[in-house]
Amino acid sequence: MAVRAVSGAVIGIALGFFLTVIAVVSTIAISFVTETTVSIPYVIESSFKEVEGLPELYFTPNFLGMLGVIIAFGVMVMGYSMAAGHRRETAR
């Protein structure tokens, strides 16, 4: 039971980290391509401005929000892995 909880938490934290990185990179790319302000509330805000004819991209990460997303995924996957634990049946 404890092994299932720990492995679920580790998998969830890794999943949350990678999904957060993908979301941050996507937000910055969308902001650059569409030349608008794009944000994921409490995670990142990205804006595009043109200064003296040159494009500038600004982004403001919220590290506590990112950490919250990663921890939330860890807790959700841990809960799922414990609830969906399959009992092994031996074949006779």
C-alpha positions, 0 to 999 in steps of 0.5 A: 500500500505504501509502495503504491502511494509513493510510486503514485506520488512520484509519477504524479510529480513528474507528470505535473512537472512535464505538463507545467513545462509544456504549458509554459512553453506553449503560452510563450509561443502562442503569445509570440505568434499571436502578438497578444497577452496570454496567461494561465492564471496563477502560473504564467503571464506572457505578453508581446510588445513592439518597441522601436520596431523590434519585437519584445516578449515579456513573461512573468512566471509565478513559481508558487503557482507552478509548484501548486500545479505540480503538487496537485498532480502528485496528490491526484495521481497518488489518490488514483493509484491507491484507489485503483489498486488492482489485486493480483489473482493467481492463475490455477 
